[in-house]
Amino acid sequence: MKKNILISSVFAALILLGSCAKLDRAPETNFSDTDFWNTEVDLMNAANRLYQQMGGYGPDNRADDNTNQNIDAISTGNRSVPSTDGNWNNPYNMIFTANNILEKGVKAKVSESVRNRYFAEARFFRAYAYAQLIEKYGDVPLVLKTLSVDDPDLNMPRTARETVAKAIYDDLDFASVWLPTRAALPAAQYGRITKSTAWALKARVGLEEGTRAKFNGVTGWQDHLNVAVAAATSVMGQGHTLFANYLGEFTHLGDGISNTENLLIKQYLLTVLTHNTSRDLENGRIAPTRNLIRQFLYSDGLPAWNSDQTPSATRSTLFVPEASEASYNTILDNRDPRITTLVYRAGEQSYQRAWVPQTSLGSRTAYAGKKGFDAADWASNGNATVQRNIIRYAEVLLIYAEAKFELTESISDADLNLTVNALRTRAGFAPRLSNAFVTTNGLSMREEIRRERTVELSLEYFRFGDLIRWKTAETVMPKPILGGKYIASEWVGTNASALNLNADGVLVVEDATKRKFNAARDYLYPVPLNEIALSNNNVKQNPGWQ
């Protein structure tokens, strides 16, 4: 941890939000503190660094929903203990930036409300960083100040997860007091966080900590779920709405302050930051799996598979057994309309051409990912600017539904209408989830709420974390990763002998014999070896990684 806490905070070379003007300033390390930390502009520019430090786009292939061109070591259970890891380093870099602002910003000649607005941003992002750390590592060193080279706290041990979670809540409570409301945020400051953002993150952490504790038999889980419900309720009172076009939410159509579904974004359009997501989709670096497609309901509102890849007790009459699928598109027929936003059908115009099922372009599943593809971004190779939605209102609705259910293992139809059914309405999916529907069809309400989350938030970096907090990863992760159904007449130019097909003629992307999940080890990430050594071994390794 020592080397990360001491990394100097270099201010962004541009104003990330509200303007495309660049900062005509040298890095902080090139001038004295007396030349900075004096005005509101100084505080804003310092806080801009935090927005820059947020993670951007990138394939997430850790679970069973998505593959890359290469096999992912986390997904297959074959990773080793790293010497260093950005999953640890990057959040601590953000924490240093936040602590630096909170300590040096006190000298700014501004009103209390102005100072606290930017202190609220610093404390939000400190909480955001710690939320990432405890999700992956559990206990982590809690650093709430900047540390000098001779500070004994450089060697501090890990702090209990529950204590860190309390610090996260404290930071977010402060942020929710001093940040502006969504309605009060000036258009020129679009992208800066609001009270809704702070409450939404608090709801996310509450659900994470509450469900993780519940399914691991840890006391106090109800307190976290109550936090999640209360925080989500606060967001729901701020006038947010779901963007009318679900697929548009992930293209340039969804950019801009008029879209109130977006609560926290990584902004690209008004900055020199770029990504390449549309080309990643085309080249198979983001390739949805059959495992994910199985989660989508049929048009009668009934499933075929559970979230753990086992057959559902009641199966839709529209379900076609995989051995009997007559075409590549069969599994995509008669489904929740969101399936049409996830992947291209065979013959549908995609990228540069009508999609022909194949693995030669990089997609190991033979499915062509659509969600997040933007034609304008694709045309500008390496210069994509669609914003990344890190927290959106749809997630808040799902948090509310899941937390309400898990508290008492029941949920009212009114709450289902506020949440799950609102998402289905936006998607144009007619069947409604209700207690009567679940009972009549022998379904599990927990399973259907989880399904809704998996479908709505598909390919948005949630699946692996959800399997971890639900404690189902040990069941799901060792199962094979499957792709499209091979039909020779449709897979033009593909040599079937080069494919690994199962008895049903379905593409096997990763065989079960090559996948494993060690329940005694893999529910937490390994602590990087350098962090243990630099703490004089006060930071201890997670169980099973020694």
C-alpha positions as CSV (number, residue, x, y, z in Angstrom):
1,M,0.0,0.0,0.0
2,K,2.9,2.3,0.7
3,K,3.8,3.1,-2.9
4,N,0.2,3.8,-3.8
5,I,-0.6,6.1,-1.0
6,L,2.4,8.2,-1.8
7,I,1.7,8.6,-5.5
8,S,1.4,12.3,-6.2
9,S,-2.0,13.5,-7.4
10,V,-1.5,15.0,-10.9
11,F,-4.4,17.2,-11.9
12,A,-6.2,16.6,-15.1
13,A,-5.0,18.3,-18.3
14,L,-8.6,19.3,-19.1
15,I,-11.8,20.2,-17.5
16,L,-13.6,16.9,-17.7
17,L,-17.1,18.1,-17.2
18,G,-19.2,21.0,-18.4
19,S,-16.6,22.4,-20.8
20,C,-14.2,21.4,-23.4
21,A,-11.7,24.0,-22.3
22,K,-8.3,22.7,-21.2
23,L,-6.7,23.6,-17.9
24,D,-3.7,25.9,-18.6
25,R,-2.0,24.7,-15.5
26,A,1.1,22.6,-14.7
27,P,0.7,19.5,-12.5
28,E,0.3,20.3,-8.8
29,T,3.8,18.9,-8.1
30,N,5.3,21.7,-10.3
31,F,4.2,24.6,-8.1
32,S,3.7,25.3,-4.5
33,D,0.4,24.9,-2.6
34,T,0.3,28.6,-2.0
35,D,-0.3,29.0,-5.8
36,F,-3.3,26.7,-5.6
37,W,-6.2,25.8,-3.3
38,N,-7.4,29.4,-3.2
39,T,-10.5,29.6,-5.3
40,E,-13.6,27.7,-6.2
41,V,-12.1,27.1,-9.7
42,D,-9.1,25.5,-7.9
43,L,-11.4,23.2,-5.9
44,M,-13.4,22.3,-9.1
45,N,-10.2,21.5,-11.1
46,A,-8.8,19.4,-8.2
47,A,-12.1,17.4,-8.1
48,N,-12.0,16.9,-11.9
49,R,-9.1,14.5,-11.3
50,L,-11.5,12.2,-9.4
51,Y,-13.8,12.0,-12.5
52,Q,-10.8,11.2,-14.6
53,Q,-9.7,8.4,-12.3
54,M,-13.1,6.5,-12.7
55,G,-12.8,3.4,-14.7
56,G,-14.0,3.5,-18.3
57,Y,-15.1,1.0,-20.8
58,G,-13.4,-2.4,-21.1
59,P,-14.5,-6.0,-21.6
60,D,-15.6,-7.8,-18.4
61,N,-15.1,-11.5,-19.0
62,R,-14.9,-12.8,-15.4
63,A,-18.2,-14.6,-15.3
64,D,-20.4,-16.7,-17.6
65,D,-22.2,-14.0,-19.5
66,N,-19.4,-12.7,-21.8
67,T,-16.2,-13.8,-23.4
68,N,-13.2,-12.2,-24.9
69,Q,-10.9,-13.4,-27.7
70,N,-8.8,-15.0,-25.0
71,I,-9.7,-17.2,-22.0
72,D,-10.0,-15.2,-18.8
73,A,-8.1,-16.5,-15.9
74,I,-10.7,-15.4,-13.3
75,S,-13.5,-17.0,-15.3
76,T,-11.7,-20.3,-15.5
77,G,-10.4,-20.2,-11.9
78,N,-6.7,-20.3,-13.1
79,R,-5.4,-17.0,-11.8
80,S,-2.4,-16.6,-9.6
81,V,-1.4,-14.1,-6.9
82,P,-0.1,-11.0,-8.7
83,S,2.8,-8.8,-7.6
84,T,0.7,-5.7,-8.3
85,D,-2.8,-5.2,-9.4
86,G,-4.8,-2.2,-10.7
87,N,-7.8,-3.5,-8.9
88,W,-6.0,-2.5,-5.7
89,N,-3.8,0.3,-6.9
90,N,-6.3,2.4,-8.8
91,P,-8.9,2.8,-6.0
92,Y,-6.1,3.8,-3.6
93,N,-4.9,6.4,-6.1
94,M,-8.4,7.8,-6.1
95,I,-8.4,7.7,-2.3
96,F,-5.2,9.7,-2.1
97,T,-6.6,12.3,-4.5
98,A,-9.8,12.6,-2.3
99,N,-7.8,12.9,0.9
100,N,-5.5,15.5,-0.6
101,I,-8.5,17.6,-1.6
102,L,-10.0,17.3,1.9
103,E,-6.8,18.4,3.6
104,K,-5.6,21.1,1.3
105,G,-9.0,22.5,0.3
106,V,-9.6,24.0,3.8
107,K,-7.4,27.0,2.8
108,A,-9.6,28.0,-0.1
109,K,-11.1,31.5,0.2
110,V,-14.7,30.3,-0.4
111,S,-17.9,30.0,1.5
112,E,-18.7,26.9,3.5
113,S,-21.3,25.7,1.1
114,V,-18.9,26.0,-1.9
115,R,-16.1,24.2,0.0
116,N,-18.4,21.5,1.2
117,R,-19.8,20.9,-2.3
118,Y,-16.3,19.9,-3.5
119,F,-15.5,18.1,-0.3
120,A,-18.7,16.2,-0.9
121,E,-17.4,15.2,-4.3
122,A,-14.1,14.1,-2.7
123,R,-15.9,12.1,-0.1
124,F,-18.2,10.5,-2.7
125,F,-15.3,9.3,-4.7
126,R,-13.4,8.1,-1.6
127,A,-16.5,6.0,-0.8
128,Y,-16.7,4.8,-4.5
129,A,-13.1,3.6,-4.3
130,Y,-13.6,1.8,-1.0
131,A,-16.7,0.2,-2.3
132,Q,-14.7,-1.3,-5.1
133,L,-12.0,-2.5,-2.7
134,I,-14.2,-4.3,-0.2
135,E,-16.3,-6.0,-2.9
136,K,-13.1,-7.6,-4.3
137,Y,-10.8,-7.9,-1.2
138,G,-13.0,-7.8,1.9
139,D,-11.0,-6.2,4.7
140,V,-8.7,-3.4,3.4
141,P,-6.6,-0.7,5.0
142,L,-8.8,2.3,5.8
143,V,-6.9,5.4,5.0
144,L,-8.7,8.7,5.7
145,K,-5.7,11.1,5.5
146,T,-2.7,11.6,3.3
147,L,0.5,9.9,4.6
148,S,4.0,11.2,4.8
149,V,7.0,9.0,4.0
150,D,7.6,8.4,7.7
151,D,4.0,7.9,8.8
152,P,3.6,4.7,10.8
153,D,0.2,4.2,9.2
154,L,2.0,3.2,6.0
155,N,2.3,-0.2,7.6
156,M,-1.2,-0.4,8.9
157,P,-3.0,-3.8,8.7
158,R,-6.3,-4.4,7.0
159,T,-9.4,-2.8,8.5
160,A,-12.5,-4.9,9.1
161,R,-14.9,-4.8,6.2
162,E,-17.8,-3.7,8.4
163,T,-15.8,-0.7,9.6
164,V,-14.9,0.3,6.1
165,A,-18.6,0.0,5.1
166,K,-19.5,2.3,7.9
167,A,-16.9,4.8,6.6
168,I,-18.4,4.5,3.2
169,Y,-21.9,5.3,4.5
170,D,-20.5,8.3,6.5
171,D,-18.8,9.7,3.4
172,L,-22.0,9.3,1.4
173,D,-24.2,10.9,4.1
174,F,-21.9,13.9,4.0
175,A,-22.1,14.0,0.2
176,S,-25.8,13.7,0.1
177,V,-26.1,16.8,2.3
178,W,-23.9,19.1,0.3
179,L,-24.2,18.0,-3.3
180,P,-26.9,19.7,-5.5
181,T,-30.1,18.0,-6.4
182,R,-30.5,16.6,-9.9
183,A,-32.9,19.5,-10.7
184,A,-30.6,22.1,-9.4
185,L,-27.5,21.0,-11.4
186,P,-26.7,23.6,-14.0
187,A,-26.7,22.3,-17.6
188,A,-23.0,23.4,-17.9
189,Q,-22.1,21.0,-15.1
190,Y,-23.7,18.0,-16.7
191,G,-21.7,14.9,-15.5
192,R,-21.0,16.2,-12.0
193,I,-22.5,14.1,-9.2
194,T,-25.7,15.0,-7.3
195,K,-27.5,14.0,-4.2
196,S,-29.0,11.2,-6.3
197,T,-25.6,9.8,-7.1
198,A,-24.6,9.6,-3.5
199,W,-27.8,7.9,-2.5
200,A,-27.6,5.5,-5.4
201,L,-24.0,4.4,-4.4
202,K,-25.2,4.0,-0.8
203,A,-28.0,1.8,-2.0
204,R,-25.5,-0.3,-4.1
205,V,-23.2,-0.8,-1.2
206,G,-26.1,-1.6,1.1
207,L,-27.3,-4.3,-1.2
208,E,-23.8,-5.7,-1.7
209,E,-23.0,-5.9,2.0
210,G,-26.5,-7.0,3.0
211,T,-26.8,-9.9,0.6
212,R,-23.2,-11.0,0.9
213,A,-23.6,-11.1,4.7
214,K,-27.0,-12.9,4.5
215,F,-25.8,-15.7,2.2
216,N,-22.6,-16.2,4.2
217,G,-24.4,-16.3,7.6
218,V,-23.0,-13.0,8.9
219,T,-25.0,-11.1,11.4
220,G,-26.2,-7.5,10.8
221,W,-27.3,-8.1,7.1
222,Q,-30.7,-6.6,7.8
223,D,-29.1,-3.2,8.7
224,H,-27.4,-3.1,5.3
225,L,-30.5,-4.0,3.4
226,N,-32.5,-1.3,5.2
227,V,-29.8,1.2,4.2
228,A,-30.2,0.0,0.6
229,V,-34.0,0.4,0.7
230,A,-33.8,3.9,2.3
231,A,-31.2,5.2,0.0
232,A,-33.0,3.8,-3.1
233,T,-36.2,5.4,-1.9
234,S,-34.4,8.8,-1.7
235,V,-33.3,8.5,-5.3
236,M,-36.8,7.5,-6.4
237,G,-38.1,10.8,-4.9
238,Q,-35.8,13.0,-7.1
239,G,-37.8,12.9,-10.3
240,H,-35.6,10.5,-12.3
241,T,-37.2,8.6,-15.2
242,L,-36.1,5.7,-17.4
243,F,-34.8,6.8,-20.8
244,A,-37.5,5.8,-23.3
245,N,-35.2,4.0,-25.7
246,Y,-33.5,1.1,-23.9
247,L,-30.9,0.4,-26.6
248,G,-30.4,4.2,-27.0
249,E,-29.4,4.4,-23.4
250,F,-26.1,2.9,-24.5
251,T,-25.5,5.0,-27.6
252,H,-25.2,8.7,-28.3
253,L,-29.0,9.0,-28.1
254,G,-28.6,8.6,-24.3
255,D,-25.9,11.3,-23.9
256,G,-26.9,14.6,-22.3
257,I,-28.6,16.2,-19.3
258,S,-32.1,15.5,-20.6
259,N,-31.6,11.8,-19.9
260,T,-32.3,11.6,-16.1
261,E,-31.7,7.9,-16.0
262,N,-27.9,8.5,-15.8
263,L,-26.8,9.0,-12.2
264,L,-23.0,8.6,-12.6
265,I,-21.2,8.6,-16.0
266,K,-17.7,8.5,-17.4
267,Q,-17.9,11.3,-19.8
268,Y,-16.0,11.3,-23.1
269,L,-17.9,13.6,-25.5
270,L,-16.6,16.9,-24.1
271,T,-13.1,15.7,-23.3
272,V,-10.1,14.2,-25.1
273,L,-10.8,10.8,-23.5
274,T,-11.9,8.1,-25.9
275,H,-12.6,4.4,-26.0
276,N,-13.2,1.7,-28.7
277,T,-16.2,-0.3,-27.5
278,S,-18.0,-0.5,-30.9
279,R,-14.9,-2.0,-32.5
280,D,-14.5,-4.3,-29.4
281,L,-18.0,-5.6,-30.2
282,E,-17.2,-6.2,-33.8
283,N,-13.9,-7.9,-33.1
284,G,-15.3,-10.3,-30.5
285,R,-13.7,-8.7,-27.4
286,I,-17.2,-8.4,-26.0
287,A,-19.2,-11.5,-27.0
288,P,-22.4,-12.5,-25.2
289,T,-22.8,-16.2,-24.3
290,R,-25.7,-18.7,-24.6
291,N,-25.4,-18.8,-20.8
292,L,-26.6,-15.2,-20.7
293,I,-29.2,-15.6,-23.4
294,R,-30.8,-18.4,-21.5
295,Q,-31.7,-15.9,-18.8
296,F,-34.2,-14.0,-21.0
297,L,-37.8,-14.8,-20.5
298,Y,-40.1,-15.9,-23.3
299,S,-42.9,-13.7,-24.6
300,D,-45.4,-15.4,-22.2
301,G,-43.3,-14.3,-19.2
302,L,-42.0,-17.7,-18.4
303,P,-38.4,-18.9,-18.3
304,A,-36.5,-22.0,-19.4
305,W,-33.4,-21.7,-17.2
306,N,-32.5,-20.5,-13.8
307,S,-29.7,-18.0,-13.1
308,D,-27.5,-21.0,-12.0
309,Q,-27.9,-22.6,-15.5
310,T,-30.2,-25.3,-14.2
311,P,-33.6,-25.9,-15.9
312,S,-36.5,-24.0,-14.4
313,A,-39.2,-25.9,-12.7
314,T,-41.8,-24.5,-15.0
315,R,-40.7,-24.0,-18.6
316,S,-42.4,-21.8,-21.2
317,T,-44.2,-23.7,-23.9
318,L,-42.4,-21.5,-26.3
319,F,-39.0,-23.0,-25.3
320,V,-37.4,-25.1,-27.9
321,P,-35.0,-27.8,-26.6
322,E,-31.5,-26.9,-27.7
323,A,-31.1,-30.2,-29.6
324,S,-34.2,-29.3,-31.6
325,E,-33.3,-25.7,-32.5
326,A,-33.8,-25.5,-36.2
327,S,-31.7,-22.4,-36.7
328,Y,-29.1,-20.1,-35.1
329,N,-32.0,-17.7,-34.4
330,T,-34.3,-20.1,-32.7
331,I,-33.1,-19.3,-29.2
332,L,-33.7,-15.6,-30.0
333,D,-37.3,-16.1,-31.1
334,N,-40.4,-15.2,-28.9
335,R,-38.3,-13.6,-26.1
336,D,-38.2,-10.5,-23.9
337,P,-37.5,-7.7,-26.5
338,R,-34.3,-6.8,-24.7
339,I,-32.8,-9.8,-26.5
340,T,-33.0,-7.8,-29.7
341,T,-30.7,-5.2,-28.1
342,L,-28.2,-7.7,-26.9
343,V,-27.1,-9.6,-30.0
344,Y,-27.6,-9.5,-33.8
345,R,-29.7,-12.2,-35.4
346,A,-28.3,-14.2,-38.3
347,G,-29.0,-12.1,-41.4
348,E,-29.5,-8.9,-39.5
349,Q,-27.4,-5.9,-40.6
350,S,-24.5,-5.7,-38.2
351,Y,-21.3,-3.6,-38.1
352,Q,-20.4,-3.7,-41.8
353,R,-22.5,-6.5,-43.1
354,A,-25.4,-8.8,-42.4
355,W,-24.4,-11.2,-39.6
356,V,-23.2,-14.6,-40.6
357,P,-22.6,-16.9,-37.6
358,Q,-18.9,-17.5,-37.3
359,T,-16.0,-17.5,-34.9
360,S,-13.4,-16.3,-37.3
361,L,-13.9,-12.6,-36.6
362,G,-13.0,-13.1,-33.0
363,S,-16.3,-13.9,-31.3
364,R,-15.7,-17.2,-29.6
365,T,-19.4,-17.6,-29.0
366,A,-20.5,-16.8,-32.6
367,Y,-22.9,-14.3,-31.2
368,A,-22.4,-10.7,-32.4
369,G,-22.9,-8.2,-29.5
370,K,-25.2,-5.3,-30.2
371,K,-25.6,-3.6,-26.8
372,G,-23.3,-0.5,-26.7
373,F,-22.7,-0.5,-30.5
374,D,-22.9,3.0,-32.0
375,A,-22.4,3.5,-35.7
376,A,-20.7,6.9,-35.3
377,D,-18.3,5.6,-32.7
378,W,-17.5,2.6,-34.9
379,A,-16.7,4.8,-37.9
380,S,-14.1,6.6,-35.8
381,N,-11.8,3.8,-34.9
382,G,-10.2,4.3,-31.5
383,N,-12.1,7.6,-30.9
384,A,-15.4,6.5,-29.5
385,T,-17.1,9.0,-27.2
386,V,-20.4,7.4,-26.0
387,Q,-20.5,8.0,-22.2
388,R,-20.2,5.0,-19.9
389,N,-23.2,4.7,-17.6
390,I,-21.7,3.6,-14.3
391,I,-24.8,4.1,-12.2
392,R,-28.2,4.4,-13.8
393,Y,-31.7,4.7,-12.4
394,A,-32.7,1.2,-13.6
395,E,-30.1,-0.2,-11.2
396,V,-31.6,1.7,-8.3
397,L,-35.0,0.2,-9.1
398,L,-33.5,-3.2,-9.1
399,I,-31.7,-2.6,-5.8
400,Y,-34.9,-1.5,-4.2
401,A,-36.8,-4.6,-5.4
402,E,-34.1,-7.1,-4.3
403,A,-33.4,-5.5,-1.0
404,K,-37.1,-5.3,-0.2
405,F,-37.5,-9.0,-1.0
406,E,-34.5,-10.2,0.8
407,L,-35.4,-8.4,4.0
408,T,-38.6,-10.5,4.5
409,E,-38.4,-12.8,1.5
410,S,-41.6,-11.2,0.2
411,I,-42.4,-8.2,-1.9
412,S,-45.7,-6.5,-2.7
413,D,-47.2,-6.2,-6.2
414,A,-47.0,-2.4,-5.7
415,D,-43.3,-2.5,-5.3
416,L,-42.9,-4.9,-8.2
417,N,-44.9,-2.4,-10.4
418,L,-42.6,0.4,-9.2
419,T,-39.5,-1.5,-10.2
420,V,-39.4,-4.7,-12.2
421,N,-42.5,-4.0,-14.2
422,A,-41.5,-0.4,-14.9
423,L,-38.4,-1.8,-16.6
424,R,-40.5,-4.2,-18.6
425,T,-42.8,-1.5,-19.7
426,R,-39.8,0.6,-21.0
427,A,-38.5,-2.5,-22.8
428,G,-42.0,-3.1,-24.4
429,F,-42.3,-6.5,-22.6
430,A,-46.0,-7.1,-21.8
431,P,-46.0,-9.8,-19.1
432,R,-46.0,-8.5,-15.5
433,L,-44.2,-10.1,-12.5
434,S,-46.7,-10.5,-9.7
435,N,-47.1,-12.7,-6.6
436,A,-50.0,-14.5,-8.3
437,F,-48.0,-15.1,-11.5
438,V,-45.1,-16.6,-9.4
439,T,-47.4,-18.8,-7.4
440,T,-49.5,-20.0,-10.3
441,N,-46.5,-21.0,-12.4
442,G,-44.4,-22.5,-9.5
443,L,-41.7,-19.9,-9.9
444,S,-39.3,-18.4,-7.3
445,M,-39.7,-14.7,-6.7
446,R,-36.0,-14.4,-5.7
447,E,-35.0,-16.1,-9.0
448,E,-37.2,-13.8,-11.1
449,I,-35.9,-10.6,-9.4
450,R,-32.4,-11.8,-10.0
451,R,-33.2,-12.7,-13.6
452,E,-34.6,-9.2,-14.2
453,R,-31.3,-7.7,-12.8
454,T,-29.2,-10.0,-15.0
455,V,-31.2,-9.1,-18.2
456,E,-31.6,-5.4,-17.6
457,L,-28.0,-4.9,-16.6
458,S,-26.5,-7.4,-19.0
459,L,-22.8,-6.7,-20.0
460,E,-22.7,-3.8,-17.6
461,Y,-20.0,-5.2,-15.3
462,F,-22.4,-6.7,-12.7
463,R,-22.7,-10.5,-13.3
464,F,-19.5,-11.6,-11.6
465,G,-20.1,-9.5,-8.5
466,D,-23.7,-10.7,-8.3
467,L,-22.6,-14.4,-8.4
468,I,-20.2,-13.6,-5.6
469,R,-22.6,-11.8,-3.3
470,W,-25.4,-14.4,-3.9
471,K,-22.8,-17.1,-3.1
472,T,-23.8,-19.0,-6.2
473,A,-20.4,-18.6,-8.0
474,E,-19.3,-22.1,-6.9
475,T,-22.3,-23.6,-8.8
476,V,-22.3,-21.3,-11.8
477,M,-18.7,-20.7,-12.6
478,P,-17.5,-24.3,-13.3
479,K,-20.2,-24.9,-15.9
480,P,-19.3,-24.8,-19.6
481,I,-19.5,-21.5,-21.6
482,L,-21.8,-22.1,-24.6
483,G,-22.3,-20.3,-27.8
484,G,-24.5,-20.5,-30.9
485,K,-26.2,-23.5,-32.5
486,Y,-24.3,-24.7,-35.4
487,I,-26.4,-25.1,-38.6
488,A,-24.2,-25.8,-41.6
489,S,-26.4,-23.8,-44.1
490,E,-26.2,-20.7,-41.9
491,W,-22.5,-20.8,-40.9
492,V,-21.3,-20.1,-44.3
493,G,-17.5,-20.6,-44.7
494,T,-17.1,-22.3,-41.3
495,N,-15.4,-25.7,-41.1
496,A,-17.5,-27.7,-38.6
497,S,-14.5,-29.9,-37.8
498,A,-12.8,-26.9,-36.3
499,L,-15.6,-26.4,-33.8
500,N,-16.1,-28.0,-30.4
501,L,-19.8,-28.9,-30.5
502,N,-21.8,-30.7,-27.8
503,A,-24.3,-33.4,-28.3
504,D,-27.0,-30.8,-29.1
505,G,-24.9,-29.2,-31.8
506,V,-24.2,-26.1,-29.6
507,L,-20.8,-24.5,-29.7
508,V,-18.8,-25.2,-26.6
509,V,-16.6,-22.2,-26.0
510,E,-15.0,-23.3,-22.8
511,D,-15.4,-26.9,-21.6
512,A,-16.4,-27.6,-18.1
513,T,-13.2,-29.6,-17.6
514,K,-11.3,-26.4,-18.0
515,R,-13.3,-24.4,-15.6
516,K,-13.3,-24.4,-11.8
517,F,-14.1,-22.2,-8.8
518,N,-12.5,-22.8,-5.4
519,A,-15.2,-21.8,-2.9
520,A,-12.6,-21.7,-0.1
521,R,-10.6,-19.1,-2.0
522,D,-12.2,-17.5,-5.0
523,Y,-14.9,-15.5,-3.4
524,L,-12.2,-12.8,-2.7
525,Y,-9.4,-11.5,-4.8
526,P,-5.8,-12.3,-3.8
527,V,-4.0,-9.3,-2.2
528,P,-1.0,-8.3,-4.4
529,L,2.3,-9.5,-3.0
530,N,3.9,-6.1,-3.1
531,E,1.2,-4.7,-0.8
532,I,1.9,-7.3,1.8
533,A,5.7,-6.8,1.6
534,L,5.5,-3.0,1.7
535,S,3.4,-3.1,4.8
536,N,6.1,-5.2,6.6
537,N,3.7,-8.1,6.3
538,N,1.0,-6.4,8.4
539,V,-1.4,-6.7,5.5
540,K,-2.3,-10.4,5.4
541,Q,-3.3,-12.5,2.4
542,N,-6.8,-13.7,1.8
543,P,-7.6,-17.3,2.7
544,G,-6.6,-19.9,0.2
545,W,-4.2,-17.6,-1.6
546,Q,-1.2,-18.1,0.7
